[in-house]
Amino acid sequence: MAVIDYKANYTNVWEVDDNFYQYVEDTCKTLYIESLKDLPPDVRRALERAHEREELESGKEILSTLIKTVSTADDQKLLICQDTGIPVYFLKIGSQVRFDGIRLQQAIKKGTERATLEHPLRSSIVNTLTRKNHGTSTGNQVPVLHYEFVEGNEIEILIVPKGSGSENMSYLKMLTPAAGIEGIKKYVLECVFESGANPCPPTIVGIGLGGTADKCAALAKKAAAREVGSPNPDPDVRKLEEELYILINKMGLGAQGLGGSTTALAVHIEAADTHMTCNPVAVNMMCWPARRMRATFKSNQEPIISY
């Protein structure tokens, strides 16, 4: 059997060394802690805009309280919310990176454990049947890891601590193709309305379309983790995002479900093709403190921390 020489095919191959996995562990510790304290700038701006345009006095007061919560967390280095969530990581792996996948997973898990024990943080992760808390924010298949392979010689790790208030308001339905776009709109609106105050609105409404049932649900979570207001590059999908954003905010659920003009800070959709007899739709919402933080690793460089 012929042996493929990958180095011959790529001029910028990065073969990570043993130190890389320690960098990942240390960085994931930082990402988890800081993501719980430092709200991304796009979310801050979205809250400010919602406050500026809110006409209902009670809604304006609630949004003021949310903004003050973020400011207090900044000033006193506190967590924005007591729920440290389920640690979810999205990884983008460059095609020219050579690494040990098992060691990478172990480093991410160890960094998550260290953040919980050394900060310390509240551990929310329990055995699904016995309900025993592991005390480390980790467990069987937790952290949750999503992988995407891209061109290049970098590794990006994005953490999204997913609180239970919003995660419990997750939905999936296999619509019929005959339901069409109008059926998709109707289902998403029903999900948002049924959720009410539970996901701590104003939310980011993540929507997955197409694929299989599991792929569709994963797409919804990926959509919810996008920067606020970042449009889908597909014009048809972007149009649907814009239409749903208007329709959801016309509901009047408002901040914390107590009325107002901003129920959603953004509506994001990720889509995949699907079987001709399928029309899957999933909804995954992000609570108002849409927490996330990322690190980009490059060969022989310190990781770059960003949102």
Secondary structure as GFF3:
##gff-version 3
##sequence-region A 1 307
A	DSSP	alpha_helix	6	9	.	.	.	ID=ss1
A	DSSP	beta_strand	14	15	.	.	.	ID=ss2
A	DSSP	alpha_helix	18	35	.	.	.	ID=ss3
A	DSSP	alpha_helix	41	53	.	.	.	ID=ss4
A	DSSP	alpha_helix	57	76	.	.	.	ID=ss5
A	DSSP	beta_strand	86	94	.	.	.	ID=ss6
A	DSSP	beta_strand	97	98	.	.	.	ID=ss7
A	DSSP	alpha_helix	101	118	.	.	.	ID=ss8
A	DSSP	beta_strand	144	150	.	.	.	ID=ss9
A	DSSP	beta_strand	154	162	.	.	.	ID=ss10
A	DSSP	alpha_helix	164	167	.	.	.	ID=ss11
A	DSSP	beta_strand	170	175	.	.	.	ID=ss12
A	DSSP	three_ten_helix	177	179	.	.	.	ID=ss13
A	DSSP	alpha_helix	180	195	.	.	.	ID=ss14
A	DSSP	beta_strand	203	209	.	.	.	ID=ss15
A	DSSP	alpha_helix	213	224	.	.	.	ID=ss16
A	DSSP	alpha_helix	235	250	.	.	.	ID=ss17
A	DSSP	three_ten_helix	255	257	.	.	.	ID=ss18
A	DSSP	beta_strand	264	271	.	.	.	ID=ss19
A	DSSP	beta_strand	279	286	.	.	.	ID=ss20
A	DSSP	beta_strand	293	298	.	.	.	ID=ss21
A	DSSP	beta_strand	304	306	.	.	.	ID=ss22
###
